[in-house]
Structures are given as structure tokens and as C-alpha cells.
């Protein structure tokens, strides 16, 4: 019996959400300077995961929902907590498909 391969989720932002993200995160200096630069990087990362055989999904992030989740969990919206949030959204998405 084979186990299902885990999915990789990549946080995906539209221009407005990405702009809002840059306004509220404590690690702004670690983000790309522009939406276009972020989008190029995100697309490249997506292709690299797919190319290596991973099952990868874009996970749309609404920043206000992210902030609410961070407040609920007592964390700041930094890279680590954003990744955890995306993982949780991906897990919920998978559970709905069952």
C-alpha cells in the first residue's frame, strides 16, 4: 500500500494582498522589493517544485485572514508563521476533498 505524497503549498498573493503584506509584516526587508519581483520568484519556485516531482499547490492568502490567524495563535506574521498558515490552509483544502 503506497502512501500519498505530501503536497507543498506556496503562498500566493495578488497585487493588492502582496502590497498589504508588505505593510504589516515585521520582516519586510526579507521580502522582494516589488510585486513583480515576488511574482517572478514565486513562479520560479513553483516550477522548481513541480520539476522535482513534488505535488505543489498555490495557496491564495488573504492578509487580513493571516493576521487574524496570527493573533489567534499568538504569533507575529513573519516567514515562519506565514509558512505554517499556508500549511494549515493546504491541510484544510485536502480534508475537504476527502
C-alpha positions in Angstrom: 0.0 0.0 0.0 1.6 3.3 -1.1 1.3 6.5 1.0 0.1 9.6 -0.7 2.9 12.0 -1.5 2.6 15.2 0.7 1.7 18.4 -1.1 3.8 21.5 -1.0 1.9 24.8 -0.6 3.2 28.1 -1.9 1.7 31.3 -0.5 0.1 33.1 -3.4 -0.8 36.8 -3.4 -2.4 39.1 -5.8 -1.0 42.6 -6.2 -3.3 44.1 -3.5 -2.7 41.4 -1.0 1.1 41.5 -1.6 1.1 45.2 -1.0 -0.9 44.8 2.2 1.5 42.1 3.3 4.4 44.5 2.9 2.7 47.0 5.1 2.1 44.7 8.1 4.9 42.1 8.4 7.9 42.6 10.7 10.3 41.1 8.2 9.5 43.4 5.2 13.2 43.6 4.5 13.3 39.9 3.7 10.6 40.2 1.0 11.1 41.2 -2.6 11.1 44.9 -3.3 8.2 44.8 -5.8 5.2 42.6 -6.5 6.7 41.8 -9.9 9.9 40.5 -8.4 8.0 38.5 -5.8 5.8 37.0 -8.6 8.8 36.0 -10.7 10.4 34.4 -7.7 7.2 32.6 -6.7 6.6 31.2 -10.2 10.2 30.0 -10.4 9.9 28.3 -7.0 6.6 26.7 -8.2 8.2 25.4 -11.3 11.2 24.0 -9.4 9.0 22.1 -7.0 7.0 20.7 -9.9 10.1 19.8 -11.8 11.4 17.8 -8.9 8.3 15.7 -8.9 6.6 17.4 -5.9 2.9 18.0 -5.8 2.8 21.7 -5.4 -0.2 24.0 -5.0 -0.7 27.7 -5.0 -2.5 28.8 -1.8 -4.2 32.1 -2.1 -3.5 34.2 1.1 -5.8 37.0 2.3 -3.6 39.1 4.6 -6.4 40.0 7.0 -7.2 36.3 7.5 -3.5 35.7 8.0 -3.4 38.4 10.6 -6.4 37.0 12.4 -4.8 33.6 12.4 -1.6 35.0 13.8 -3.5 36.8 16.6 -5.4 33.6 17.4 -2.2 31.7 17.7 -0.2 34.4 19.4 2.5 34.7 16.7 3.8 37.5 14.5 3.2 37.3 10.8 6.8 36.5 9.9 8.1 34.0 7.3 7.8 31.1 9.7 4.2 31.7 10.8 3.2 32.5 7.2 4.5 29.1 6.1 2.6 27.5 9.0 -0.6 29.3 8.0 -0.2 28.1 4.4 0.3 24.6 5.5 -2.8 24.8 7.6 -4.8 26.1 4.7 -3.5 23.4 2.4 -4.4 20.7 5.0 -7.9 22.1 5.3 -8.2 22.0 1.5 -7.1 18.4 1.4 -9.6 17.4 4.2 -12.4 19.0 2.2 -11.5 16.8 -0.8 -11.9 13.6 1.2 
